[in-house]
Amino acid sequence: MFRFILKRVFEAIPTMLVLITVSFFLMRFAPGNPFSSERPLPPQVQANIELNTAR
């Protein structure tokens, strides 16, 4: 039983690596970005954010 579990774990490792790699590249090459559908900020708010993050 221990050999069976050990074999299954070692088979799962490459499978997980492939799934992680595929999902990473799907997210990297997907068009757009998470912020492309948001409303634009008013100029005063944008200036305030830039002022606070420049420090």
Stockholm file with secondary structure:
# STOCKHOLM 1.0

chainA/1-55         MFRFILKRVFEAIPTMLVLITVSFFLMRFAPGNPFSSERPLPPQVQANIELNTAR
#=GR chainA/1-55 SS CHHHHHHHHHHHHHHHHHHHHHHHHHHHSSSSCTTTTSCCCCHHHHHHHHHHHCC
#=GC SS_cons        CHHHHHHHHHHHHHHHHHHHHHHHHHHHSSSSCTTTTSCCCCHHHHHHHHHHHCC
//
